[in-house]
Amino acid sequence: MIIKKFSSKTEADAIDIARKELGPDVVIMNVRTIKKKGIFSFFSSPQVEVTVALEEEGEKQPAKPPAMTALEQLAAKQKEIEQKKAESVKASEPVKVQPTPYDDVDSKSNNALEEKLDSIETLIKKRLENEDSKVNEEVKSEPHTEENDQMKLTKLLYNMMIDNEVHEKYANQIIEEAEKANKPNMPVDYFLTNIYQKMILKFGQTSIITPAPKGPKVVYFVGPTGVGKTTTIAKIASKFCLEEKKKVALLTSDTYRIAAAEQLRTYANILEIPCLIIYSPAEIEEAYDRFMDFDYILVDTAGHSHHNEEQKNNTNVVIHALDEKTQPEVYLVLSATTKYKDLTSIADTYKEMTDFKIIFTKLDETTSLGNLLNLKLYTGADLSYVTYGQNVPEDIDRFDPQSTVKQILGG
C-alpha cells in the first residue's frame, strides 16, 4: 500500500499531480488546507494538501474479466439476472435464477474489497488525526519568542502600509530591506525602529523655497486643475511677506480662467504686493527685469489636463522663458486625494518638460498618506510643502517625513 501527500493551490491541481505520479487508480483519502511556514507566510496563498492511497501490484486482486473491476463485474451480473427475470415474466414462464459460483466469487471479492478499503480509510484517518493533533500541540506549546513577536509585528506594519495606500511594491521592498538589516535575537522594538528609519530615509530631505544667490528667485507652480495652486501660492507669498518681511511679486499666466487671476489679484491687494497677468514669454522677461530688486517672483501657471498637448506646450514655453537669465525652480502641485495611477501619469507629463519638486495639497481631505511615499519613490523628486485647508496663510507647512511616517504606520 502506497500512501502519499500532494499539495497545490487547488484540490483539483493536487489530485492531477497525484494521478500523474501514481496513476489514475489512486484513492483520495483526505483533503485539507495548509499554510506555508516562514516570515512571509502571511503574504502567501494557502495550499491544499491531498492524501492519496494506492494498492501496489502484489496486493491487487485479479479482475474477471481483466478489463472490469470486481464492482463492475457484480453490476454486470446483476443486470444480466434482471434481464433474465424480465424475459421470464414476458413469456409467462417463471424462471428461477440460481446463484452461480461466479456470483458467489464476485460477491465475496466485492465484500472483501470494500472491507479492505474501509480498513485502509480508518487507518489513514487515524494517522491524519494523530498528525493534526501533534501539530496543534506544537502550536499550543510554541514558546513566546522574539521571532514570533517580530512576525506578528511585520504583518501588522505591512497591513498598516497597505491600508494607508502605500503601493504593494514599495511596502514589500521596505519589509525586505528591514529583514536583511535585522540581527538574530534582536528585540521587536529594534525591528520597528528599523522600519521607521528606512521609511524616513526614503522620503529624504525636505526642499523648500530659498532666496537666489543673486537677483529675485523665480518660482513656477504647475499642475492639473483643481488642486489648489493659486491658494498655495497665496499662502507661500503671505509667509514670505508677513513672517520673513521679503519683497514678493506675483505673476499669473492663467488666462483661461478669469476667476483664477482675480483670486490671485485679491490676495496681492491684501498683502499690498504687485500682481501682473502674463500673456507671452516676452512679458515674463519684462516682469523679471522690472522686479530685479525683489526677493521672490512667484508665477501661477494655467491648470490643465496632462492629456492636452496644446496646453502642455504652452506651459513648457512659459517655464523656460527665463532660462537664459536665471535658474528658476518648478513646483508640481498635486492633490493627496488623487489616485496613484493618475499621479504617476501627471508626473510623467511634467517630467518631460523639466525637473520639479512636489507640493501636496488637501491632506485634510484624506486619511491615507501612502501616495506621498509612492510618488517620492516613483519620481525621486524632493517633497516640499503640504497644505491641509483653505485658511491663508495658516494651513500650510513644510513637509515633515517623521510625522508622515508615523501616520502611515498608525501613529
C-alpha positions in Angstrom: 0.0 0.0 0.0 1.4 3.4 -1.1 0.2 6.4 1.0 1.4 9.8 -0.1 0.6 13.5 0.2 0.4 16.1 -2.6 -0.1 19.8 -2.3 -1.0 22.6 -4.7 -3.1 25.8 -5.0 -6.4 23.9 -5.5 -7.7 20.4 -4.7 -8.1 19.6 -8.4 -4.4 20.6 -9.2 -3.2 18.4 -6.3 -5.2 15.4 -7.5 -3.9 15.9 -11.0 -0.3 15.8 -9.7 -1.1 12.6 -7.7 -2.6 10.9 -10.7 0.3 11.8 -12.9 2.8 10.4 -10.5 0.9 7.3 -9.2 -1.6 6.6 -11.9 -5.3 7.0 -12.3 -6.3 4.4 -9.7 -5.3 6.5 -6.6 -7.9 6.7 -3.8 -8.4 10.2 -2.3 -8.3 9.7 1.5 -8.2 13.2 2.9 -8.2 16.8 1.8 -7.1 19.8 4.0 -5.9 23.4 3.7 -2.3 24.2 4.9 -0.3 27.4 5.3 3.3 27.8 4.3 5.9 28.4 7.0 8.3 31.3 7.3 8.4 35.0 7.9 6.4 35.9 4.8 3.9 33.1 5.1 1.1 35.5 5.7 1.7 37.0 2.2 1.3 33.6 0.5 -1.9 31.9 -0.5 -2.9 28.8 1.4 -2.2 25.4 -0.2 -4.5 22.4 -0.5 -3.0 19.1 0.7 -4.4 15.8 -0.7 -3.6 12.4 0.9 -4.0 9.5 -1.6 -3.6 5.7 -1.3 -2.7 3.2 -4.0 -2.5 -0.6 -3.8 0.8 -2.0 -5.0 0.9 -4.6 -7.8 1.3 -7.5 -5.4 -1.8 -6.5 -3.5 -4.2 -6.2 -6.4 -7.0 -8.8 -6.9 -7.1 -10.3 -10.4 -10.1 -9.0 -12.2 -12.6 -11.1 -14.1 -12.6 -10.2 -17.0 -9.3 -8.2 -16.9 -11.0 -5.1 -18.2 -13.5 -4.9 -15.4 -13.2 -4.4 -11.7 -15.0 -6.6 -9.1 -17.7 -4.0 -8.6 -18.2 -3.7 -12.3 -18.5 -7.4 -12.7 -21.0 -7.6 -9.9 -23.1 -4.8 -11.5 -23.0 -6.6 -14.9 -24.0 -9.9 -13.4 -26.9 -8.2 -11.6 -28.0 -6.6 -14.8 -27.9 -10.0 -16.5 -30.1 -11.5 -13.8 -32.6 -8.7 -14.1 -32.8 -9.1 -17.8 -33.5 -12.9 -17.4 -36.2 -12.2 -14.9 -37.9 -9.7 -17.3 -37.8 -12.2 -20.2 -39.3 -14.9 -18.0 -42.2 -12.6 -16.9 -42.8 -11.7 -20.5 -43.0 -15.3 -21.5 -45.3 -16.1 -18.5 -42.8 -18.7 -17.6 -41.4 -18.3 -14.2 -37.7 -18.6 -14.2 -35.8 -19.2 -11.1 -32.2 -18.0 -11.4 -29.9 -19.9 -9.1 -26.8 -18.2 -7.8 -23.7 -19.4 -9.6 -20.3 -20.0 -8.2 -19.2 -17.0 -10.3 -21.8 -14.8 -8.5 -20.6 -16.1 -5.2 -17.0 -15.4 -6.0 -17.8 -11.8 -7.2 -19.8 -11.1 -4.1 -17.1 -12.3 -1.8 -14.5 -10.4 -3.8 -16.5 -7.2 -3.6 -17.2 -7.6 0.1 -13.5 -8.3 0.7 -12.5 -5.2 -1.3 -15.0 -3.0 0.5 -13.8 -4.2 3.9 -10.2 -3.6 2.9 -10.9 -0.1 1.7 -12.9 0.6 4.9 -10.0 -0.6 6.9 -7.5 1.5 4.9 -9.7 4.6 5.3 -9.9 4.1 9.0 -6.2 3.7 9.3 -5.5 6.8 7.2 -7.9 8.9 9.2 -6.3 7.8 12.5 -2.8 8.7 11.1 -4.0 12.1 9.9 -5.8 12.8 13.2 -2.6 11.9 15.0 -0.6 14.3 12.8 -3.0 17.1 13.2 -3.0 16.5 17.0 0.7 16.7 17.1 0.8 20.0 15.0 -1.9 21.5 17.3 0.1 20.5 20.4 3.2 22.0 18.9 1.4 25.3 18.1 -0.1 25.4 21.6 3.2 24.7 23.2 5.1 27.0 21.0 7.1 29.3 23.3 6.7 33.1 23.3 9.8 34.3 21.4 11.1 37.5 19.8 10.9 35.8 16.4 7.2 35.1 16.8 6.6 38.7 18.0 8.6 40.0 15.0 6.4 38.0 12.6 3.3 39.5 14.1 4.8 43.0 14.0 5.9 42.6 10.4 2.3 41.6 9.4 0.9 44.5 11.3 3.2 47.0 9.7 2.7 45.6 6.3 -1.1 45.8 6.7 -0.9 49.3 8.0 1.1 50.4 4.9 -1.3 48.8 2.6 -4.3 50.3 4.4 -2.7 53.7 4.0 -2.4 53.1 0.3 1.4 52.5 0.1 1.9 50.6 -3.1 2.4 46.9 -2.6 5.8 47.0 -4.4 7.2 49.6 -2.0 5.7 48.0 1.1 7.4 44.7 0.3 10.6 46.5 -0.5 10.7 48.2 2.9 9.9 45.0 4.8 12.6 43.0 2.9 15.2 45.7 3.5 14.4 45.8 7.2 14.6 42.0 7.3 18.1 42.0 5.8 19.3 44.6 8.2 17.8 42.8 11.2 20.1 40.8 13.5 19.2 37.5 15.2 17.6 37.6 18.6 17.1 41.4 18.4 14.0 42.8 20.2 11.0 43.8 18.2 11.3 47.4 19.0 14.6 47.3 17.1 12.8 46.0 14.1 10.1 48.7 14.4 12.8 51.4 14.7 14.5 49.9 11.6 11.3 50.2 9.5 10.6 53.7 10.8 14.1 54.9 9.9 14.1 53.3 6.5 10.8 55.0 5.6 12.1 58.4 6.7 15.3 57.9 4.7 13.2 57.1 1.6 11.4 60.4 1.9 14.7 62.2 2.0 15.3 65.8 2.9 12.5 68.3 2.5 13.3 71.0 -0.1 11.6 74.4 0.4 11.9 77.8 -1.5 15.0 79.7 -0.6 16.4 83.0 -1.9 18.5 83.1 -5.0 22.2 83.9 -4.7 21.7 87.0 -6.9 18.5 88.7 -8.1 15.0 87.5 -7.5 14.2 83.9 -7.1 11.7 82.8 -9.8 9.4 80.0 -8.8 6.8 78.4 -11.2 3.8 76.5 -9.9 2.4 73.9 -12.3 -0.1 71.1 -12.0 -3.6 70.0 -13.1 -6.8 72.0 -12.5 -8.5 72.0 -9.1 -5.5 71.1 -6.9 -5.3 74.5 -5.3 -2.3 76.1 -7.0 -3.5 79.7 -6.6 -4.4 79.3 -2.9 -1.0 77.6 -2.3 0.8 80.5 -3.9 -1.1 82.9 -1.7 -0.1 81.0 1.4 3.6 81.0 0.5 3.6 84.6 -0.5 1.9 85.5 2.8 4.5 83.7 4.8 7.3 85.5 2.9 5.8 88.9 3.3 4.4 88.7 6.8 6.8 86.4 8.6 10.1 86.9 6.7 9.5 90.5 5.5 10.5 89.7 2.0 9.6 91.5 -1.2 7.3 89.4 -3.4 5.8 89.9 -6.8 3.0 87.7 -8.2 2.6 86.7 -11.9 -0.1 84.6 -13.5 -0.2 83.1 -17.0 -3.6 81.6 -16.4 -5.6 83.4 -19.0 -8.0 80.5 -19.3 -9.8 81.3 -16.1 -10.6 84.9 -15.2 -11.6 83.8 -11.7 -8.1 82.5 -11.0 -6.4 85.8 -12.0 -8.9 87.7 -9.9 -8.3 85.5 -6.9 -4.6 86.0 -7.1 -5.0 89.7 -7.5 -7.3 89.8 -4.4 -4.6 88.2 -2.3 -2.0 90.6 -3.8 -4.1 93.6 -2.8 -4.4 92.3 0.8 -0.7 91.8 1.0 0.0 95.1 -0.8 2.3 93.4 -3.4 2.3 93.7 -7.2 0.4 91.2 -9.4 0.6 91.0 -13.2 -1.2 88.9 -15.8 1.3 87.5 -18.4 0.2 86.8 -22.0 3.5 85.9 -23.6 7.1 84.8 -22.7 8.3 88.2 -23.6 6.1 89.7 -20.8 7.7 87.3 -18.3 11.1 88.7 -19.3 9.9 92.3 -18.9 8.4 91.4 -15.4 11.7 89.8 -14.3 13.7 93.0 -15.3 11.0 95.2 -13.6 11.3 93.3 -10.3 15.0 92.8 -10.1 15.2 94.3 -6.6 12.6 91.8 -5.3 13.4 88.6 -3.3 10.8 86.3 -5.0 8.7 86.2 -8.2 6.0 83.6 -7.9 4.4 82.5 -11.2 1.0 80.8 -11.3 0.5 78.8 -14.5 -2.7 77.6 -16.1 -4.0 74.3 -14.7 -4.8 71.9 -17.5 -5.3 68.2 -18.2 -2.0 66.4 -18.7 -3.5 64.9 -21.9 -4.0 68.3 -23.6 -1.0 68.7 -25.9 -1.6 72.3 -26.8 -1.7 73.5 -23.1 1.2 71.3 -22.3 3.3 73.1 -24.9 2.2 76.5 -23.7 3.2 75.6 -20.1 6.6 74.3 -21.3 7.2 77.7 -23.1 6.3 79.7 -20.0 8.5 77.8 -17.5 11.5 78.0 -19.8 11.1 81.7 -20.7 13.8 82.9 -18.3 16.3 80.1 -18.6 18.9 82.4 -20.1 18.6 85.0 -17.3 18.2 82.9 -14.2 17.7 79.4 -12.8 14.0 79.2 -11.9 12.5 76.4 -9.8 9.4 74.5 -10.7 7.0 73.1 -8.1 4.4 70.5 -9.2 1.3 70.9 -7.1 -0.8 67.8 -6.6 -3.8 66.7 -4.5 -3.2 64.0 -1.9 -6.7 62.6 -2.8 -5.7 61.8 -6.4 -5.3 58.1 -7.3 -1.7 56.8 -7.5 -2.1 55.8 -11.2 -3.2 59.3 -12.1 -0.4 60.8 -10.0 2.2 58.9 -11.9 0.7 59.9 -15.3 0.7 63.6 -14.3 4.3 63.3 -13.0 5.4 61.7 -16.2 3.9 64.5 -18.3 5.8 67.3 -16.4 9.0 65.2 -16.2 9.2 65.6 -19.9 9.3 69.4 -19.5 11.6 69.9 -16.6 12.8 68.8 -13.2 10.4 69.7 -10.3 9.8 69.5 -6.6 6.4 68.4 -5.2 3.8 70.1 -3.1 0.9 68.1 -1.9 -2.4 69.8 -1.1 -5.7 68.7 0.6 -4.2 66.5 3.2 -7.3 67.4 5.3 -9.4 65.5 2.8 -7.8 62.1 3.1 -6.8 59.7 5.8 -4.3 57.8 3.7 -0.9 59.4 3.1 0.7 56.5 1.3 0.7 58.3 -2.1 3.2 60.8 -0.7 5.7 58.0 -0.3 4.7 56.3 -3.6 5.3 59.4 -5.7 8.5 60.2 -3.9 9.9 56.8 -4.7 8.4 56.8 -8.2 9.8 60.2 -9.3 12.8 60.7 -7.0 11.7 64.4 -6.7 12.0 66.2 -3.4 8.9 66.9 -1.4 8.5 70.5 -0.3 5.2 71.8 1.3 1.9 70.3 2.3 -1.4 72.1 2.7 -4.4 71.0 4.8 -7.2 73.6 4.4 -8.3 76.9 2.8 -7.1 79.3 5.5 -4.4 81.7 4.3 -1.7 81.7 5.4 -2.2 79.2 8.3 -2.9 75.9 6.5 0.5 75.2 5.1 3.7 73.6 6.4 6.9 72.3 5.1 6.7 68.5 4.6 7.6 66.6 7.7 8.8 63.0 7.0 8.7 61.9 10.7 5.1 62.8 11.3 4.1 61.4 7.9 5.7 58.0 8.6 4.1 57.9 12.0 0.7 58.4 10.4 1.3 55.7 7.7 2.3 53.3 10.5 -0.7 54.0 12.5 0.7 56.6 14.9 
